Amino acid sequence: MSKRVVIIGAGFGGLGAARALLQQGITDVTVLERAGSVGGVWRDNTYPGAACDVPSPLYSWSWATNPGWGRRYSEQPEILGYIQETAAREGLLDLVRTGVEVTSVTYDEQALTWHVAAAGGESWTADLVVSAVGQLSNPVIPDLPGTDTFDGPAFHSAEWRHDVDLTGKRVAVVGTGASAIQFVPGIVDRVSAMTVFQRSAPYVIPKPDQAYRPRHHRAFERFPALLATERRSWFWLTEVFNGALAGDSPATKPLMAALRSVWRLGLRAQVRDAGLRARLVPDYELGCKRLLFSNHWYPALARDHVDVVTEKVTAVEPTGVRTSDGVLHEADVLIWGTGFAATDFLAPMTVTGVGGADLHERWADGARAHLGLAVPDFPNLFCVYGPNTNLGGSSIINMLEAQAAYIAQVARRIADGDARAVVVRREVAQAYDTEMQSRLSTSAWAGCSSWYVDGPRITTNWPGQVAEYQQRTATVDWDELEVIS
């Protein structure tokens, strides 16, 4: 029996889920994308220097390895091209409807179906819904006095204004996270002056990047096992790091100590000024936030026309940014490098389940989902890149593929007529959530104040290694699910 599946989002997660469903013979699949094309964060983030911080042989679909990567750490245009070309080759683009902003997803208890409504008035009926909107899709700009009063161009790094010429301009950058460490070096040579406002310094270590030459491409094409070996090598190396973050690896202490030494040596070698160097020392333990990789961040901050300000930003004024010490830092352009609403899962959609249950109310004190995928009272609704499935290291695509395969197994059983709907049992979801929070309480993220955390809960990160998650999702445990016939 044909079953209708609606996937919301056409990035790595949504397209991967669509492909997994097709592999299971589920062909009535519609992918709804609010933007004008596929690609997710790699379509949206076009700022100078945008690149991946995971090696591309690993940061790619396992079923679409690419012997032609230009660099070990590929840049945004190449990753976007890979997504688009792979989606076209696999026939996934034919499933995608672009320019569709989903506003609500509502469960019909009588029909056991979902009603998916969009801003333009269109709607879809689905037997199964997959949310693949990601954790890094909604940029955040701090709610500061005067944010809208700035006289010059002001924009978020995820909404880069390529029409703004930065040449000779005084630029204010608020934020020092994963995006800022790429775009600050990317624009530093163009501007006349730059002020970087830092709330907390990141740990930044050298990036072992390299360009792949024609000889590499020939070798990868002629001997596919070489590319597979590089992929496996990076996987297991990042697994060691994941285990260290989780605190369940015997390599935890020596690895963290080694990484601290690499960071400290890099900082000292690249920043000669002792005062600036002191400002760039993080005030939290390594692993509390994502470890960042760059060969250009510290040298950029050490430039004579760059100033790093650690006083709290208190307001934006027409001519600049004011800090808690009363100083107005004048600027011509303001760039927000302040990240994303990572803990606002599925926002801004409203999601209504059995008995009128509101998913966002259910998650008012922090999102949670069994295996990061399923929530009680929301039958046949699954999340890709849901709560507690993010990684402090390694490639998220491995997690996305595991989730897609799990969802496709459920869809196949429903299509076979063995069930009309499935929903995770309440006690199973509660036990899983208790396990997650218990394990996370002893991890590197415990006690951190960062985007991983939503109040007292750690809502985004997975507390173990990728291999464990792959094992736990490889085969659906039907005893964990209530089957509705």
C-alpha positions in Angstrom: 0.0 0.0 0.0 1.3 3.4 -0.9 1.8 5.7 2.0 2.3 9.5 1.9 5.4 11.0 3.6 6.1 14.7 4.0 9.6 15.7 4.9 10.2 19.3 6.1 13.6 20.6 5.1 15.9 19.9 2.2 19.4 19.9 3.7 21.6 16.9 4.3 19.0 15.5 6.8 15.9 15.8 4.7 17.4 14.7 1.4 19.1 11.7 3.2 15.8 10.7 4.7 14.1 10.9 1.3 16.7 8.7 -0.2 16.4 6.1 2.6 12.6 6.0 2.1 13.1 5.5 -1.7 15.5 2.6 -0.9 12.7 1.0 1.1 10.3 1.3 -1.8 8.4 4.3 -0.3 7.8 6.5 -3.4 5.1 8.9 -2.3 7.5 11.4 -0.7 7.3 15.2 -0.7 10.1 17.3 0.6 9.0 20.9 1.6 11.7 23.5 1.6 11.2 27.1 2.6 14.1 28.5 0.6 14.4 28.5 -3.2 16.7 25.6 -3.5 18.1 22.6 -1.6 21.2 22.7 0.6 20.3 23.7 4.1 23.0 25.5 6.0 25.4 25.2 3.1 22.9 27.1 0.9 22.4 29.8 3.5 25.9 30.4 4.9 27.8 32.1 2.1 30.0 34.4 4.2 33.7 34.8 3.2 35.7 31.8 4.3 32.7 29.5 5.0 34.0 25.9 5.1 33.5 22.7 7.0 35.4 21.8 10.2 35.1 18.1 9.5 37.2 16.5 6.8 35.1 16.1 3.6 35.8 12.3 3.1 33.9 11.9 6.4 31.5 14.9 5.9 29.6 13.3 3.0 27.0 10.6 2.5 28.4 7.1 2.9 26.4 6.1 -0.2 27.9 9.0 -2.3 31.6 9.2 -1.6 33.4 11.8 -3.6 36.9 11.2 -5.0 37.0 14.8 -6.4 37.0 16.9 -3.3 39.2 19.9 -3.8 40.4 20.1 -0.2 40.4 18.0 2.9 38.2 20.6 4.5 35.9 21.7 1.7 34.5 25.2 1.4 30.9 26.2 1.2 30.5 26.3 -2.6 31.9 22.9 -3.1 29.8 21.3 -0.4 26.6 22.9 -1.8 27.6 21.7 -5.2 28.0 18.2 -3.8 24.6 18.2 -2.2 22.9 19.5 -5.3 24.7 17.2 -7.7 24.1 14.1 -5.5 20.4 15.0 -5.0 20.0 15.3 -8.8 21.7 12.1 -9.5 19.6 10.2 -6.9 16.4 11.6 -8.3 15.7 13.5 -5.1 15.2 17.0 -6.6 12.0 15.7 -8.2 10.5 15.2 -4.7 11.3 18.8 -3.5 8.9 21.7 -3.4 10.8 24.9 -2.8 9.4 28.2 -1.4 7.2 26.5 1.0 7.2 27.7 4.6 5.5 25.1 6.8 3.6 26.8 9.6 1.7 24.0 11.3 1.6 20.2 11.6 -1.6 18.8 13.1 -2.5 15.2 13.9 -6.0 13.9 12.9 -6.8 11.2 15.5 -9.7 9.8 13.5 -7.9 9.4 10.2 -4.5 8.7 11.8 -2.9 11.2 9.4 -1.1 14.5 9.7 -2.3 17.8 8.2 0.7 19.9 7.1 -0.1 23.6 6.4 2.1 26.2 4.7 2.1 30.0 4.9 0.8 30.3 1.3 -2.4 28.4 2.1 -1.4 25.1 0.6 -1.7 21.9 2.7 -0.8 18.3 2.5 -2.1 15.1 4.2 0.6 12.7 5.2 0.6 9.3 6.9 4.1 10.1 8.2 5.9 13.4 8.8 9.7 13.9 9.1 11.0 17.2 10.5 14.5 17.8 9.1 14.7 21.5 9.8 18.0 21.1 11.7 19.5 22.8 14.7 21.3 25.6 12.8 18.6 27.0 10.6 17.3 30.1 12.5 19.9 32.8 13.1 19.8 34.6 16.4 20.4 38.3 17.0 20.6 39.4 20.6 17.7 41.4 22.0 19.7 44.6 22.8 18.5 48.2 23.1 18.8 50.0 19.8 19.4 47.0 17.6 17.3 48.6 14.8 18.8 52.0 15.1 22.3 51.4 13.6 22.8 53.8 10.7 24.9 51.5 8.5 24.4 48.0 7.1 23.8 45.4 9.8 23.4 41.6 9.1 23.9 38.2 10.5 26.7 36.0 9.2 24.1 33.5 8.0 22.4 36.2 5.9 25.6 37.8 4.5 25.1 41.0 2.6 27.3 40.5 -0.5 26.1 43.9 -1.8 27.9 45.6 1.1 31.5 46.7 0.2 33.6 46.4 3.3 36.7 47.9 1.7 38.0 50.6 4.0 35.1 50.3 6.4 35.2 50.2 10.2 33.5 46.9 11.0 32.1 45.7 14.3 31.8 41.9 14.8 29.7 40.6 17.7 30.5 37.0 18.5 33.5 34.6 18.3 32.0 31.3 17.4 32.4 28.8 14.6 31.3 31.3 11.9 33.2 34.3 13.2 36.5 32.4 13.2 36.0 31.9 9.5 34.6 35.2 8.2 36.8 37.5 10.4 40.0 36.2 8.7 38.1 36.3 5.4 37.5 40.0 5.6 40.3 41.4 7.8 42.4 42.5 4.8 39.6 44.5 3.3 38.6 46.6 6.3 40.3 49.7 7.7 39.5 48.8 11.3 37.7 45.9 13.0 36.4 45.6 16.6 35.6 42.0 17.7 33.3 41.7 20.7 34.0 38.5 22.6 31.7 37.2 25.3 33.9 34.1 25.9 37.0 33.0 24.0 36.9 29.8 22.0 39.5 27.0 22.0 41.0 27.1 18.5 43.6 24.7 17.3 45.3 24.4 13.9 43.3 22.9 11.1 45.2 20.0 9.3 43.9 21.1 5.9 45.4 20.4 2.5 44.5 20.8 -1.1 43.9 17.5 -3.0 46.0 17.5 -6.1 45.2 15.7 -9.4 47.4 12.8 -8.2 45.1 12.4 -5.1 42.0 12.4 -7.3 43.5 9.8 -9.7 44.4 7.6 -6.7 41.0 7.9 -5.1 39.3 7.1 -8.4 41.5 4.2 -9.3 41.7 2.8 -5.8 38.4 3.5 -4.0 39.7 1.7 -0.9 42.1 4.6 -0.3 39.2 7.1 0.1 37.3 4.6 2.2 40.4 4.2 4.4 40.7 7.9 4.9 37.0 8.1 5.8 37.4 5.3 8.3 40.5 6.8 9.8 38.9 10.2 10.4 35.8 8.4 11.8 37.7 6.6 14.4 39.9 9.5 15.2 36.8 11.6 15.9 35.3 8.8 17.8 38.2 9.0 20.3 37.4 12.7 20.7 33.6 11.9 21.1 34.5 9.4 23.8 36.7 11.9 25.5 33.9 14.5 25.6 31.5 11.9 27.0 34.0 11.0 29.7 33.7 7.3 28.9 37.0 6.8 27.1 40.4 5.8 28.7 41.9 8.4 26.4 40.0 11.2 28.0 42.6 12.8 30.2 45.7 12.4 27.9 43.7 13.5 24.8 42.3 16.6 26.5 45.7 17.4 27.9 47.3 17.0 24.4 44.6 19.2 22.8 45.2 21.9 25.5 48.9 21.8 24.8 48.3 22.2 21.0 45.9 25.1 21.7 48.3 26.8 24.1 51.3 26.5 21.8 49.3 27.8 18.9 48.1 30.8 20.8 51.5 31.7 22.0 53.1 31.3 18.6 50.5 33.3 16.8 49.8 36.1 19.3 52.9 37.9 20.5 51.1 40.6 22.5 50.7 39.3 26.1 47.6 41.4 26.8 45.7 40.2 23.8 46.8 36.6 24.5 45.3 36.9 28.0 42.0 38.0 26.5 42.0 35.0 24.2 42.2 32.4 27.0 38.8 30.6 27.5 37.2 30.8 30.9 35.8 27.3 30.7 37.1 23.8 30.4 38.0 22.4 27.0 35.0 20.5 25.5 32.4 22.8 27.1 31.8 24.3 23.7 32.7 23.0 20.3 36.4 22.8 19.6 37.2 25.1 16.7 39.8 24.6 13.9 41.6 27.5 12.1 45.0 28.5 10.9 44.0 32.1 10.5 41.9 33.2 13.5 44.7 34.2 15.9 46.8 35.9 13.3 43.7 37.9 12.2 43.1 39.1 15.7 46.8 40.0 16.1 46.6 42.5 13.2 47.3 46.1 14.2 43.9 47.4 13.0 41.9 44.7 14.9 40.8 45.2 18.5 39.3 42.5 20.7 36.8 43.8 23.3 35.7 41.6 26.2 33.4 44.1 28.0 29.7 43.1 27.7 27.8 44.6 24.8 24.9 46.6 26.3 23.4 48.5 23.4 23.6 49.4 19.7 23.5 53.1 18.7 23.3 54.8 15.3 27.1 55.1 15.1 28.3 52.0 16.8 28.2 49.5 19.7 28.3 50.5 23.3 29.8 48.3 26.0 29.3 48.0 29.8 32.3 50.3 30.5 30.4 53.1 28.8 32.6 53.2 25.7 31.0 53.7 22.3 32.9 51.7 19.6 32.2 53.5 16.4 31.6 51.4 13.2 30.3 51.7 9.7 29.1 48.1 9.4 27.8 45.7 12.1 28.0 41.9 11.6 26.4 39.5 14.0 28.3 36.3 14.5 25.9 35.2 17.2 24.9 31.7 16.1 21.6 30.0 15.9 18.5 29.1 18.0 19.9 25.6 18.4 17.6 24.6 21.2 14.4 25.8 19.6 13.7 22.5 17.8 11.0 22.6 15.0 10.5 26.4 15.6 8.6 28.3 14.4 6.1 25.6 13.3 3.3 24.7 15.7 3.0 20.9 16.1 -0.2 19.5 17.6 -0.5 15.8 18.5 -3.0 13.5 20.3 -5.5 15.3 22.4 -4.3 18.7 21.3 -0.9 18.2 22.8 1.4 21.1 21.8 4.9 19.9 21.2 6.5 23.3 22.1 4.6 23.3 25.4 5.7 19.7 26.0 9.3 20.9 25.5 8.9 24.1 27.6 11.6 23.0 30.0 13.8 21.5 27.3 13.4 19.4 24.2 13.6 15.6 24.5 12.8 12.7 22.1 13.4 9.0 22.2 16.6 8.3 20.2 16.2 12.0 19.3 13.5 10.8 16.9 10.1 10.2 18.5 7.9 11.8 21.2 4.9 10.3 23.0 1.5 11.5 21.8 2.9 12.3 18.4 2.4 9.2 16.2 4.2 8.8 13.0 6.2 12.1 13.6 9.9 11.8 13.5 12.8 14.3 13.9 16.1 14.2 12.0 18.8 16.0 13.9 16.5 16.1 16.9 17.2 16.5 20.6 20.4 15.0 21.9 21.8 14.0 18.5 24.3 16.7 17.9 28.0 16.0 18.2 30.9 17.9 19.8 33.2 16.3 17.3 32.9 14.1 14.1 30.5 14.3 11.2 26.8 14.8 11.9 26.0 13.0 8.6 26.7 9.7 10.2 24.0 10.4 12.8 21.6 11.7 10.1 22.0 8.5 8.1 21.3 6.3 11.1 18.1 8.3 11.8 17.0 8.1 8.2 17.4 4.3 8.1 15.4 4.0 11.3 12.5 6.1 10.0 12.5 4.2 6.7 12.1 0.9 8.6 9.0 2.3 10.3 7.6 3.7 7.1 8.1 0.3 5.4 6.1 -1.5 8.1 3.3 1.0 7.8 3.3 0.7 4.0 3.2 -3.1 4.4 -0.1 -2.7 6.3 1.2 -4.2 9.6 0.5 -0.9 11.3 -1.3 2.3 10.5 0.7 4.3 13.0 3.3 3.9 15.7 4.2 6.0 18.7 6.9 5.7 21.3 5.7 4.4 24.6 5.8 7.0 27.4 7.8 4.9 29.8 10.4 4.1 27.1 10.8 7.8 26.3 11.1 8.7 29.9 13.7 6.0 30.6 15.7 7.1 27.6 15.6 10.8 28.6 16.7 9.9 32.2 19.6 8.0 30.7 20.6 10.9 28.5 20.6 13.5 31.2 22.4 11.2 33.6 25.2 10.5 31.2 25.4 14.2 30.1 25.7 15.2 33.7 29.2 13.6 33.8 30.2 14.7 30.4 32.3 17.7 29.3 29.1 19.7 28.7 27.9 19.4 32.4 27.7 22.8 34.0 28.5 24.6 30.7 26.8 27.8 29.7 26.5 27.5 26.0 24.1 26.8 23.1 24.2 23.1 24.0 22.1 23.9 27.1 18.5 24.9 27.6 18.1 25.8 31.3 19.1 22.9 33.5 19.0 20.4 30.7 21.5 19.6 27.9 19.2 19.4 25.0 21.3 19.2 21.9 24.3 16.8 22.3 24.6 13.1 22.2 26.5 11.8 25.2 28.5 9.0 23.5 30.2 7.8 20.4 28.6 7.7 17.0 29.0 4.0 16.7 26.8 3.5 19.8 24.1 5.6 18.3 24.3 3.7 15.0 24.0 0.4 16.9 21.0 1.6 18.9 19.1 2.7 15.8 20.2 0.0 13.3 17.1 -2.1 13.9 13.8 -0.8 15.2 12.9 -2.3 18.6 9.2 -2.6 18.1 8.7 -3.3 21.8 9.5 0.3 22.4 6.7 1.5 20.1 3.0 1.2 20.5 1.6 -0.1 17.2 -1.8 1.3 16.1 -3.6 -1.0 13.7 
